[in-house]
Amino acid sequence: MDDIIKEFDSIEEMQDYLAECAANARKWAEKHHAKELISMYDYYLLYEHDLIIVGEKQSPLLLPEEYDSEEEYLWEKESAEEDLKSGYIWGKWYSVIVPEGELGTNHLSRCIPLPNDLGKALLESLFEGIENDC
């Protein structure tokens, strides 16, 4: 459990840790050209704790007219661009535990990019397997 849960003695220590993690993510993303790589693929695979997760990349942004203000839209757009520059993929992530999918981000360093046809086939087989088990 030590590798999953991290304890902090103060809010400042936690904020410093998060800032360090963000800086490391950005350095890794720049070194490995993550932004360009993420733009090339729509599907990703993660394998963690004996769980296979397939992600389908999506835009985190709503249509501009769906925001309360232009400032809110611009802030969201800038935030999404910063996430991308830091190597984060926004998507819907599917597994046997959450077959309906879960919105969120994963860092490219944890993912295996998949060609579109393979990603679609994995998602179809994941749901087919769940339907057949019921």
CNS distance restraints for C-alpha pairs under 8 A (distance, minus, plus):
assign (resid   1 and name CA) (resid   5 and name CA) 6.13 0.50 0.50
assign (resid   2 and name CA) (resid   6 and name CA) 6.75 0.50 0.50
assign (resid   8 and name CA) (resid  13 and name CA) 6.13 0.50 0.50
assign (resid   8 and name CA) (resid  14 and name CA) 5.84 0.50 0.50
assign (resid   9 and name CA) (resid  13 and name CA) 6.61 0.50 0.50
assign (resid   9 and name CA) (resid  14 and name CA) 7.96 0.50 0.50
assign (resid  10 and name CA) (resid  14 and name CA) 6.47 0.50 0.50
assign (resid  11 and name CA) (resid  15 and name CA) 6.13 0.50 0.50
assign (resid  12 and name CA) (resid  16 and name CA) 6.06 0.50 0.50
assign (resid  13 and name CA) (resid  17 and name CA) 6.16 0.50 0.50
assign (resid  14 and name CA) (resid  18 and name CA) 6.19 0.50 0.50
assign (resid  15 and name CA) (resid  19 and name CA) 6.07 0.50 0.50
assign (resid  16 and name CA) (resid  20 and name CA) 6.15 0.50 0.50
assign (resid  17 and name CA) (resid  21 and name CA) 6.22 0.50 0.50
assign (resid  18 and name CA) (resid  22 and name CA) 6.13 0.50 0.50
assign (resid  19 and name CA) (resid  23 and name CA) 6.17 0.50 0.50
assign (resid  20 and name CA) (resid  24 and name CA) 6.16 0.50 0.50
assign (resid  21 and name CA) (resid  25 and name CA) 6.12 0.50 0.50
assign (resid  22 and name CA) (resid  26 and name CA) 6.21 0.50 0.50
assign (resid  22 and name CA) (resid  86 and name CA) 7.58 0.50 0.50
assign (resid  23 and name CA) (resid  27 and name CA) 6.21 0.50 0.50
assign (resid  24 and name CA) (resid  28 and name CA) 6.11 0.50 0.50
assign (resid  25 and name CA) (resid  29 and name CA) 6.06 0.50 0.50
assign (resid  25 and name CA) (resid  86 and name CA) 5.55 0.50 0.50
assign (resid  25 and name CA) (resid  87 and name CA) 6.74 0.50 0.50
assign (resid  25 and name CA) (resid 107 and name CA) 7.91 0.50 0.50
assign (resid  26 and name CA) (resid  30 and name CA) 6.13 0.50 0.50
assign (resid  26 and name CA) (resid  85 and name CA) 6.73 0.50 0.50
assign (resid  26 and name CA) (resid  86 and name CA) 4.11 0.50 0.50
assign (resid  26 and name CA) (resid  87 and name CA) 6.81 0.50 0.50
assign (resid  27 and name CA) (resid  31 and name CA) 6.11 0.50 0.50
assign (resid  27 and name CA) (resid  86 and name CA) 7.56 0.50 0.50
assign (resid  28 and name CA) (resid  32 and name CA) 6.12 0.50 0.50
assign (resid  28 and name CA) (resid  86 and name CA) 7.72 0.50 0.50
assign (resid  28 and name CA) (resid  87 and name CA) 7.75 0.50 0.50
assign (resid  29 and name CA) (resid  33 and name CA) 5.74 0.50 0.50
assign (resid  29 and name CA) (resid  34 and name CA) 4.76 0.50 0.50
assign (resid  29 and name CA) (resid  35 and name CA) 7.16 0.50 0.50
assign (resid  29 and name CA) (resid  85 and name CA) 6.67 0.50 0.50
assign (resid  29 and name CA) (resid  86 and name CA) 5.31 0.50 0.50
assign (resid  29 and name CA) (resid  87 and name CA) 4.90 0.50 0.50
assign (resid  29 and name CA) (resid 108 and name CA) 7.99 0.50 0.50
assign (resid  30 and name CA) (resid  34 and name CA) 6.49 0.50 0.50
assign (resid  30 and name CA) (resid  35 and name CA) 7.92 0.50 0.50
assign (resid  30 and name CA) (resid  85 and name CA) 7.33 0.50 0.50
assign (resid  30 and name CA) (resid  86 and name CA) 7.39 0.50 0.50
assign (resid  33 and name CA) (resid  37 and name CA) 6.36 0.50 0.50
assign (resid  34 and name CA) (resid  38 and name CA) 5.86 0.50 0.50
assign (resid  34 and name CA) (resid  84 and name CA) 7.75 0.50 0.50
assign (resid  34 and name CA) (resid  85 and name CA) 7.14 0.50 0.50
assign (resid  34 and name CA) (resid  86 and name CA) 7.58 0.50 0.50
assign (resid  34 and name CA) (resid  87 and name CA) 5.19 0.50 0.50
assign (resid  34 and name CA) (resid 108 and name CA) 6.94 0.50 0.50
assign (resid  35 and name CA) (resid  39 and name CA) 6.32 0.50 0.50
assign (resid  35 and name CA) (resid  84 and name CA) 5.78 0.50 0.50
assign (resid  35 and name CA) (resid  85 and name CA) 5.54 0.50 0.50
assign (resid  35 and name CA) (resid  86 and name CA) 7.75 0.50 0.50
assign (resid  35 and name CA) (resid  87 and name CA) 6.23 0.50 0.50
assign (resid  36 and name CA) (resid  40 and name CA) 6.66 0.50 0.50
assign (resid  37 and name CA) (resid  41 and name CA) 6.96 0.50 0.50
assign (resid  38 and name CA) (resid  42 and name CA) 7.68 0.50 0.50
assign (resid  38 and name CA) (resid  84 and name CA) 7.93 0.50 0.50
assign (resid  38 and name CA) (resid  87 and name CA) 7.72 0.50 0.50
assign (resid  38 and name CA) (resid  89 and name CA) 7.05 0.50 0.50
assign (resid  38 and name CA) (resid 108 and name CA) 7.66 0.50 0.50
assign (resid  41 and name CA) (resid  57 and name CA) 7.92 0.50 0.50
assign (resid  41 and name CA) (resid 113 and name CA) 6.28 0.50 0.50
assign (resid  41 and name CA) (resid 114 and name CA) 6.64 0.50 0.50
assign (resid  41 and name CA) (resid 115 and name CA) 6.55 0.50 0.50
assign (resid  41 and name CA) (resid 116 and name CA) 7.02 0.50 0.50
assign (resid  42 and name CA) (resid  56 and name CA) 5.76 0.50 0.50
assign (resid  42 and name CA) (resid  57 and name CA) 4.95 0.50 0.50
assign (resid  42 and name CA) (resid  58 and name CA) 7.89 0.50 0.50
assign (resid  42 and name CA) (resid 113 and name CA) 7.95 0.50 0.50
assign (resid  42 and name CA) (resid 114 and name CA) 7.49 0.50 0.50
assign (resid  42 and name CA) (resid 115 and name CA) 7.62 0.50 0.50
assign (resid  42 and name CA) (resid 116 and name CA) 6.30 0.50 0.50
assign (resid  42 and name CA) (resid 119 and name CA) 7.90 0.50 0.50
assign (resid  43 and name CA) (resid  54 and name CA) 7.01 0.50 0.50
assign (resid  43 and name CA) (resid  55 and name CA) 5.46 0.50 0.50
assign (resid  43 and name CA) (resid  56 and name CA) 4.67 0.50 0.50
assign (resid  43 and name CA) (resid  57 and name CA) 6.03 0.50 0.50
assign (resid  43 and name CA) (resid 113 and name CA) 6.18 0.50 0.50
assign (resid  43 and name CA) (resid 114 and name CA) 5.24 0.50 0.50
assign (resid  43 and name CA) (resid 115 and name CA) 6.87 0.50 0.50
assign (resid  43 and name CA) (resid 116 and name CA) 6.25 0.50 0.50
assign (resid  43 and name CA) (resid 119 and name CA) 5.20 0.50 0.50
assign (resid  43 and name CA) (resid 120 and name CA) 7.79 0.50 0.50
assign (resid  44 and name CA) (resid  54 and name CA) 5.69 0.50 0.50
assign (resid  44 and name CA) (resid  55 and name CA) 4.92 0.50 0.50
assign (resid  44 and name CA) (resid  56 and name CA) 6.61 0.50 0.50
assign (resid  44 and name CA) (resid  57 and name CA) 7.82 0.50 0.50
assign (resid  44 and name CA) (resid 111 and name CA) 5.88 0.50 0.50
assign (resid  44 and name CA) (resid 112 and name CA) 5.41 0.50 0.50
assign (resid  44 and name CA) (resid 113 and name CA) 4.56 0.50 0.50
assign (resid  44 and name CA) (resid 114 and name CA) 5.31 0.50 0.50
assign (resid  44 and name CA) (resid 119 and name CA) 7.05 0.50 0.50
assign (resid  45 and name CA) (resid  52 and name CA) 7.15 0.50 0.50
assign (resid  45 and name CA) (resid  53 and name CA) 5.76 0.50 0.50
assign (resid  45 and name CA) (resid  54 and name CA) 4.66 0.50 0.50
assign (resid  45 and name CA) (resid  55 and name CA) 6.22 0.50 0.50
assign (resid  45 and name CA) (resid 111 and name CA) 5.47 0.50 0.50
assign (resid  45 and name CA) (resid 112 and name CA) 5.01 0.50 0.50
assign (resid  45 and name CA) (resid 113 and name CA) 6.51 0.50 0.50
assign (resid  45 and name CA) (resid 114 and name CA) 6.93 0.50 0.50
assign (resid  46 and name CA) (resid  51 and name CA) 7.98 0.50 0.50
assign (resid  46 and name CA) (resid  52 and name CA) 5.87 0.50 0.50
assign (resid  46 and name CA) (resid  53 and name CA) 5.04 0.50 0.50
assign (resid  46 and name CA) (resid  54 and name CA) 6.43 0.50 0.50
assign (resid  46 and name CA) (resid  55 and name CA) 7.94 0.50 0.50
assign (resid  46 and name CA) (resid 110 and name CA) 6.48 0.50 0.50
assign (resid  46 and name CA) (resid 111 and name CA) 5.04 0.50 0.50
assign (resid  46 and name CA) (resid 112 and name CA) 6.47 0.50 0.50
assign (resid  47 and name CA) (resid  51 and name CA) 5.56 0.50 0.50
assign (resid  47 and name CA) (resid  52 and name CA) 4.68 0.50 0.50
assign (resid  47 and name CA) (resid  53 and name CA) 6.28 0.50 0.50
assign (resid  48 and name CA) (resid  52 and name CA) 6.73 0.50 0.50
assign (resid  51 and name CA) (resid  95 and name CA) 7.47 0.50 0.50
assign (resid  52 and name CA) (resid  95 and name CA) 6.22 0.50 0.50
assign (resid  52 and name CA) (resid  96 and name CA) 7.94 0.50 0.50
assign (resid  53 and name CA) (resid  93 and name CA) 6.32 0.50 0.50
assign (resid  53 and name CA) (resid  94 and name CA) 5.52 0.50 0.50
assign (resid  53 and name CA) (resid  95 and name CA) 4.83 0.50 0.50
assign (resid  54 and name CA) (resid  93 and name CA) 5.61 0.50 0.50
assign (resid  54 and name CA) (resid  94 and name CA) 5.22 0.50 0.50
assign (resid  54 and name CA) (resid  95 and name CA) 6.56 0.50 0.50
assign (resid  54 and name CA) (resid 119 and name CA) 7.40 0.50 0.50
assign (resid  54 and name CA) (resid 122 and name CA) 7.44 0.50 0.50
assign (resid  54 and name CA) (resid 123 and name CA) 6.87 0.50 0.50
assign (resid  55 and name CA) (resid  91 and name CA) 6.04 0.50 0.50
assign (resid  55 and name CA) (resid  92 and name CA) 5.53 0.50 0.50
assign (resid  55 and name CA) (resid  93 and name CA) 4.17 0.50 0.50
assign (resid  55 and name CA) (resid  94 and name CA) 6.13 0.50 0.50
assign (resid  56 and name CA) (resid  91 and name CA) 5.27 0.50 0.50
assign (resid  56 and name CA) (resid  92 and name CA) 5.31 0.50 0.50
assign (resid  56 and name CA) (resid  93 and name CA) 6.40 0.50 0.50
assign (resid  56 and name CA) (resid 119 and name CA) 7.82 0.50 0.50
assign (resid  57 and name CA) (resid  89 and name CA) 6.61 0.50 0.50
assign (resid  57 and name CA) (resid  90 and name CA) 5.83 0.50 0.50
assign (resid  57 and name CA) (resid  91 and name CA) 4.10 0.50 0.50
assign (resid  57 and name CA) (resid  92 and name CA) 6.54 0.50 0.50
assign (resid  58 and name CA) (resid  90 and name CA) 5.86 0.50 0.50
assign (resid  58 and name CA) (resid  91 and name CA) 4.63 0.50 0.50
assign (resid  58 and name CA) (resid  92 and name CA) 6.92 0.50 0.50
assign (resid  59 and name CA) (resid  90 and name CA) 6.55 0.50 0.50
assign (resid  59 and name CA) (resid  91 and name CA) 7.21 0.50 0.50
assign (resid  60 and name CA) (resid  80 and name CA) 6.87 0.50 0.50
assign (resid  60 and name CA) (resid  90 and name CA) 6.28 0.50 0.50
assign (resid  60 and name CA) (resid  91 and name CA) 7.71 0.50 0.50
assign (resid  61 and name CA) (resid  76 and name CA) 6.95 0.50 0.50
assign (resid  61 and name CA) (resid  77 and name CA) 6.79 0.50 0.50
assign (resid  61 and name CA) (resid  80 and name CA) 7.72 0.50 0.50
assign (resid  62 and name CA) (resid  66 and name CA) 6.21 0.50 0.50
assign (resid  62 and name CA) (resid  67 and name CA) 7.36 0.50 0.50
assign (resid  63 and name CA) (resid  67 and name CA) 7.45 0.50 0.50
assign (resid  64 and name CA) (resid  70 and name CA) 7.34 0.50 0.50
assign (resid  64 and name CA) (resid  73 and name CA) 6.05 0.50 0.50
assign (resid  67 and name CA) (resid  72 and name CA) 6.43 0.50 0.50
assign (resid  67 and name CA) (resid  73 and name CA) 5.87 0.50 0.50
assign (resid  68 and name CA) (resid  72 and name CA) 6.71 0.50 0.50
assign (resid  68 and name CA) (resid  73 and name CA) 7.96 0.50 0.50
assign (resid  69 and name CA) (resid  73 and name CA) 6.52 0.50 0.50
assign (resid  70 and name CA) (resid  74 and name CA) 6.10 0.50 0.50
assign (resid  71 and name CA) (resid  75 and name CA) 6.06 0.50 0.50
assign (resid  72 and name CA) (resid  76 and name CA) 6.19 0.50 0.50
assign (resid  73 and name CA) (resid  77 and name CA) 6.07 0.50 0.50
assign (resid  74 and name CA) (resid  78 and name CA) 6.07 0.50 0.50
assign (resid  75 and name CA) (resid  79 and name CA) 6.06 0.50 0.50
assign (resid  76 and name CA) (resid  80 and name CA) 6.11 0.50 0.50
assign (resid  77 and name CA) (resid  81 and name CA) 6.25 0.50 0.50
assign (resid  78 and name CA) (resid  82 and name CA) 6.21 0.50 0.50
assign (resid  79 and name CA) (resid  83 and name CA) 6.25 0.50 0.50
assign (resid  80 and name CA) (resid  84 and name CA) 6.25 0.50 0.50
assign (resid  81 and name CA) (resid  85 and name CA) 6.18 0.50 0.50
assign (resid  82 and name CA) (resid  86 and name CA) 6.19 0.50 0.50
assign (resid  83 and name CA) (resid  87 and name CA) 6.41 0.50 0.50
assign (resid  83 and name CA) (resid  88 and name CA) 5.23 0.50 0.50
assign (resid  83 and name CA) (resid  89 and name CA) 7.66 0.50 0.50
assign (resid  84 and name CA) (resid  88 and name CA) 5.15 0.50 0.50
assign (resid  84 and name CA) (resid  89 and name CA) 6.57 0.50 0.50
assign (resid  87 and name CA) (resid 107 and name CA) 5.57 0.50 0.50
assign (resid  87 and name CA) (resid 108 and name CA) 5.50 0.50 0.50
assign (resid  87 and name CA) (resid 109 and name CA) 7.66 0.50 0.50
assign (resid  88 and name CA) (resid 105 and name CA) 5.95 0.50 0.50
assign (resid  88 and name CA) (resid 106 and name CA) 5.53 0.50 0.50
assign (resid  88 and name CA) (resid 107 and name CA) 4.38 0.50 0.50
assign (resid  88 and name CA) (resid 108 and name CA) 6.01 0.50 0.50
assign (resid  89 and name CA) (resid 105 and name CA) 5.20 0.50 0.50
assign (resid  89 and name CA) (resid 106 and name CA) 5.43 0.50 0.50
assign (resid  89 and name CA) (resid 107 and name CA) 6.09 0.50 0.50
assign (resid  89 and name CA) (resid 108 and name CA) 6.58 0.50 0.50
assign (resid  90 and name CA) (resid 103 and name CA) 7.49 0.50 0.50
assign (resid  90 and name CA) (resid 104 and name CA) 5.67 0.50 0.50
assign (resid  90 and name CA) (resid 105 and name CA) 4.45 0.50 0.50
assign (resid  90 and name CA) (resid 106 and name CA) 6.95 0.50 0.50
assign (resid  91 and name CA) (resid 103 and name CA) 5.75 0.50 0.50
assign (resid  91 and name CA) (resid 104 and name CA) 5.78 0.50 0.50
assign (resid  91 and name CA) (resid 105 and name CA) 6.18 0.50 0.50
assign (resid  92 and name CA) (resid 101 and name CA) 5.56 0.50 0.50
assign (resid  92 and name CA) (resid 102 and name CA) 5.20 0.50 0.50
assign (resid  92 and name CA) (resid 103 and name CA) 4.43 0.50 0.50
assign (resid  92 and name CA) (resid 104 and name CA) 6.45 0.50 0.50
assign (resid  93 and name CA) (resid 101 and name CA) 5.06 0.50 0.50
assign (resid  93 and name CA) (resid 102 and name CA) 5.11 0.50 0.50
assign (resid  93 and name CA) (resid 103 and name CA) 6.31 0.50 0.50
assign (resid  93 and name CA) (resid 104 and name CA) 7.37 0.50 0.50
assign (resid  94 and name CA) (resid  98 and name CA) 5.85 0.50 0.50
assign (resid  94 and name CA) (resid  99 and name CA) 5.30 0.50 0.50
assign (resid  94 and name CA) (resid 100 and name CA) 6.60 0.50 0.50
assign (resid  94 and name CA) (resid 101 and name CA) 4.35 0.50 0.50
assign (resid  94 and name CA) (resid 102 and name CA) 6.56 0.50 0.50
assign (resid  94 and name CA) (resid 123 and name CA) 7.62 0.50 0.50
assign (resid  95 and name CA) (resid  99 and name CA) 5.17 0.50 0.50
assign (resid  95 and name CA) (resid 101 and name CA) 7.14 0.50 0.50
assign (resid  95 and name CA) (resid 126 and name CA) 7.37 0.50 0.50
assign (resid  96 and name CA) (resid 126 and name CA) 7.14 0.50 0.50
assign (resid  96 and name CA) (resid 130 and name CA) 7.12 0.50 0.50
assign (resid  98 and name CA) (resid 102 and name CA) 6.85 0.50 0.50
assign (resid  99 and name CA) (resid 126 and name CA) 7.88 0.50 0.50
assign (resid  99 and name CA) (resid 127 and name CA) 6.92 0.50 0.50
assign (resid  99 and name CA) (resid 130 and name CA) 7.95 0.50 0.50
assign (resid 106 and name CA) (resid 110 and name CA) 7.13 0.50 0.50
assign (resid 106 and name CA) (resid 111 and name CA) 7.58 0.50 0.50
assign (resid 107 and name CA) (resid 111 and name CA) 6.97 0.50 0.50
assign (resid 108 and name CA) (resid 112 and name CA) 7.59 0.50 0.50
assign (resid 114 and name CA) (resid 118 and name CA) 6.23 0.50 0.50
assign (resid 114 and name CA) (resid 119 and name CA) 5.65 0.50 0.50
assign (resid 115 and name CA) (resid 119 and name CA) 6.15 0.50 0.50
assign (resid 116 and name CA) (resid 120 and name CA) 6.10 0.50 0.50
assign (resid 117 and name CA) (resid 121 and name CA) 6.15 0.50 0.50
assign (resid 118 and name CA) (resid 122 and name CA) 6.11 0.50 0.50
assign (resid 119 and name CA) (resid 123 and name CA) 6.31 0.50 0.50
assign (resid 120 and name CA) (resid 124 and name CA) 6.19 0.50 0.50
assign (resid 121 and name CA) (resid 125 and name CA) 6.09 0.50 0.50
assign (resid 122 and name CA) (resid 126 and name CA) 6.01 0.50 0.50
assign (resid 123 and name CA) (resid 127 and name CA) 6.37 0.50 0.50
assign (resid 124 and name CA) (resid 128 and name CA) 6.04 0.50 0.50
assign (resid 125 and name CA) (resid 129 and name CA) 5.94 0.50 0.50
assign (resid 126 and name CA) (resid 130 and name CA) 6.44 0.50 0.50
assign (resid 127 and name CA) (resid 131 and name CA) 6.14 0.50 0.50
assign (resid 128 and name CA) (resid 132 and name CA) 6.16 0.50 0.50
assign (resid 129 and name CA) (resid 133 and name CA) 6.28 0.50 0.50
assign (resid 130 and name CA) (resid 134 and name CA) 6.62 0.50 0.50
